Amino acid sequence: MTSLQPERLDIDSLDIAGDNRAKLKALFPSVFAETRDEQGELVESIDFEKLKAELGSFSDVFENRRDRYGMDWPGKKDCIKLVQQPATGTLKPCREESVNFDSTENLFIEGDNLEVLKLLQKSYYGKVKMIYIDPPYNTGKEFIYPDHYAETLETYLAYAGLVDDEGKKFSTNTANEGRFHTRWLNMMYPRLYLARNLLREDGCIFISIDDHEVVNLRNICSEIFGEENFVANIVWQKKYSVSNDDPGIAAMHDHILVFQKSSFFKRNLFPRTQKQSTRYKNVDNDERGAWASGEYVSSKSRLERPTLWYSIRHPKTGKEVWPDENAVWRYSKEKHLLMESENRLYWGPDGNYEIPRLKRFLAEIKDGVVPSTWWSFNNFGHNDEGQKETGDLLGKKIFSTPKPLRLLKKIIALASSDSDIVLDFFAGSGATAHATIALNVEDKTNRKFIMVQLPEPCDKKSEALKAGYETITDIGVERVRRAIKNIEAERENQTRESEEIISVLTRPLSQIDLGFKVLKLDRSNFKPWDGSNPDGALLICLENEITRDLIDAIAAADPLQFLCLDKAFNGNDQLKANAVQAFNSLNQSRDKAIPIIFKTV
Ligand SMILES: C[S@@+](CC[C@H](N)C(=O)[O-])C[C@H]1O[C@@H](n2cnc3c(N)ncnc32)[C@H](O)[C@@H]1O
C-alpha cells in the first residue's frame, strides 16, 4: 500500500506558472535563453519567435485571426492570475475533532477550497484518482464565496471570523447578481484548473450540475481539460415524481459531467449486482456453470440478410427448422455449426422448443455491466433518499441538499479501486466521504478520501443551528463520525452472529481506514524567510530526527534563527506545531525586538 500521508505541509503552494514553464522547457528546451533584464541582471527568458517556429503554422493561424472560437467573460484573465497567486495559509491539524488521528490517511479539511487546492498541490500533485464535486448550481439562492479580494487567505480568515472583517461583505447571491454567470464562472474556473493538476493521468472528474450552468460548465471544462477529454454527460433522474408546484416543464434530472485527465482513463464497468447475477442458472447441469439464455434470431429480414436464412436440424425431431422470414438467424451458418458442436443451443427443458435459444455463460461474459448515460432513480437513488439518509443519521432538515449514497457509491466504484484517492472539494454534508467508507466495507477496499468544506455558517433559524451545528463543516464532520460508528457497531453485531462468515467474506475492519484527520485552514505559523540574516546566532541542526527534548534544548540556547531539516519531523505535524509553539512562547517571554526565526529546509 502506498503511503498517502502528505510528506510535509508546505508553507507555500506550488508555483503554478513556474511549473508550466518547466513543462514547456521539457518539451522545447531550445526556446529558453539567457538574457539581461533592464537592470543588467542575467535572467532566463522565452524566445516566442522560436516557439512559433517550433509549433509550425498552427500558432501563425491563431495569431492572425481576429475571430476565434472560445469562451470569454469579464474577469477571466484574473482567474489565471488567481491560480498563480501562491497560497500562504497552512492546514492546522485538529486532533480533538478527528477520528483515529494517528493512523488515518483520510482528510476532512475546513477552508476555502481555492486556498486549500493550492496547498494540496505539492503533496497531492498527480495523485488523485477521481474527483466528485457538487458545487453551487447558481440558482440565484446559494452563497458563492468571493475571491475578488486581493488577499484570498485574508478574505477567508475574515469570512471564517478568525480576523476582523474590516467591512468586507459576504452574502448569498442577491436578486441583482444571482443569475449573472460571471461570478459563478470566476469562482469555478480557477478551482477546476487547480483540481486538474491534482488528478492522476488516468484520473477523472464527475461534476453534478443542473440546467442553469450545464452549458457554461461544459465549455470551461472543455477549455481546462481539453474537448477530447470529455467522457459523458450523464442524466441522473433525481426525482421520482412531478410536484404540483413545479413551474413550466418539471426538471426531473441533474446532469453529471465527466471529464478525464487524459486518454489513460479507462471506462470501467459497473460491478454486476446480486440481482443481475441470479438471472444465471444451471438447469441442465452444464459443466461450464450458470448461464442465461438469449435470442437466437435477429430483427433482420430474409431480404436484408439472405445469408442468415438457412435451415438447421432440430435435435429431438430431426426435422429441418427455418427461421421466420422477418426474423432470420443471428449468426452465419458456419458460426451456428460451431455453437451447435459446443452445445451452446438450448431447446427448452424437454427439448421441445420450435427454435433454439443461445446459452450465455456467466463465466464468459465481461465481469460487469457497461455504464450508460441514463441513470434512473431505481438504481442510483434520488434526492429524497439523500435527505432520508442524512435525516436518519443527524436528524431531519439538518442539511438541505445531500446526494444519495447509492449515486455516490456507483460513481466512486466506477472510477476508482483499492487504495485510490477520492477528492470532493464542495463536501457539504460529507456524503462522498460516507460513500467512500461504506463502499470500502462492501468491496473490501481501502480507498482514501479528501473532503474540503467552507465553514459556511448555518442559517440563524435553521434546524441545524438548533441542533448545535454552527457551520456546514460541523455537519459534514459529524456525519462521517456517525457513519463510522454505525459501521463499527453493525460489524460488531454481525461478528457476534456469525464469526466464520464474516472472516471469509469481508476484510477485517482493522484493515479499512475508519478514521479521518480534521485540518483547518489558517495563517501559517512559519514566518516567511526573506533571505536576510540579522546579526546574531544562526543555529543549524542537521539531525535526521527531531525530538521534543531537542527542541527544548535549542530554544534554551536562545538563537536568533534556527534552521533544521523538514524531514527530521518525520511527517509529525503535531511535533512541528509544538516546535513553533516553543519558539513563540520564548519570543513572548524574552523582551527583545528581534523574534526567533524558525525555518525548515
Ligand atoms: C451542494 S453542496 C454539496 C453537497 C454534498 N454533495 C452532499 O451530498 O452533502 C455545496 C457545498 O459547497 C460548499 N462551498 C461553497 N463554496 C465553497 C468554497 N469556496 N470552498 C469550500 N466549500 C464551498 C457549500 O458550503 C456547500 O456546502
The ligand as an SDF file (V2000), in Angstrom:
LIG
                    3D

 27 29  0  0  0  0  0  0  0  0999 V2000
  -24.4140   21.4530   -2.9650 C   0  0  0  0  0  0  0  0  0  0  0  0
  -23.4470   21.4380   -1.5770 S   0  0  0  0  0  0  0  0  0  0  0  0
  -22.6530   19.8790   -1.6370 C   0  0  0  0  0  0  0  0  0  0  0  0
  -23.4890   18.7810   -1.0730 C   0  0  0  0  0  0  0  0  0  0  0  0
  -22.7870   17.4560   -0.9740 C   0  0  0  0  0  0  0  0  0  0  0  0
  -22.5520   16.8740   -2.2640 N   0  0  0  0  0  0  0  0  0  0  0  0
  -23.6030   16.4670   -0.1540 C   0  0  0  0  0  0  0  0  0  0  0  0
  -24.0940   15.4850   -0.7020 O   0  0  0  0  0  0  0  0  0  0  0  0
  -23.7450   16.6860    1.0340 O   0  0  0  0  0  0  0  0  0  0  0  0
  -22.1440   22.5660   -1.9640 C   0  0  0  0  0  0  0  0  0  0  0  0
  -21.2640   22.8720   -0.7890 C   0  0  0  0  0  0  0  0  0  0  0  0
  -20.1370   23.6020   -1.2250 O   0  0  0  0  0  0  0  0  0  0  0  0
  -19.7570   24.4730   -0.1860 C   0  0  0  0  0  0  0  0  0  0  0  0
  -18.9130   25.5500   -0.7410 N   0  0  0  0  0  0  0  0  0  0  0  0
  -19.2880   26.6330   -1.4680 C   0  0  0  0  0  0  0  0  0  0  0  0
  -18.2220   27.4010   -1.7570 N   0  0  0  0  0  0  0  0  0  0  0  0
  -17.1370   26.7890   -1.2200 C   0  0  0  0  0  0  0  0  0  0  0  0
  -15.7520   27.0970   -1.1810 C   0  0  0  0  0  0  0  0  0  0  0  0
  -15.2800   28.1910   -1.7450 N   0  0  0  0  0  0  0  0  0  0  0  0
  -14.9190   26.2500   -0.5400 N   0  0  0  0  0  0  0  0  0  0  0  0
  -15.3980   25.1130    0.0500 C   0  0  0  0  0  0  0  0  0  0  0  0
  -16.7130   24.7710    0.0510 N   0  0  0  0  0  0  0  0  0  0  0  0
  -17.5720   25.5980   -0.5740 C   0  0  0  0  0  0  0  0  0  0  0  0
  -21.0760   24.9800    0.3730 C   0  0  0  0  0  0  0  0  0  0  0  0
  -20.9100   25.4250    1.6990 O   0  0  0  0  0  0  0  0  0  0  0  0
  -21.9480   23.7240    0.2690 C   0  0  0  0  0  0  0  0  0  0  0  0
  -21.9480   23.0350    1.4940 O   0  0  0  0  0  0  0  0  0  0  0  0
  1  2  1  0
  2  3  1  0
  2 10  1  0
  3  4  1  0
  4  5  1  0
  5  6  1  0
  5  7  1  0
  7  8  2  0
  7  9  1  0
 10 11  1  0
 11 12  1  0
 11 26  1  0
 12 13  1  0
 13 14  1  0
 13 24  1  0
 14 15  1  0
 14 23  1  0
 15 16  2  0
 16 17  1  0
 17 18  1  0
 17 23  2  0
 18 19  1  0
 18 20  2  0
 20 21  1  0
 21 22  2  0
 22 23  1  0
 24 25  1  0
 24 26  1  0
 26 27  1  0
M  CHG  2   2   1   9  -1
M  END
$$$$
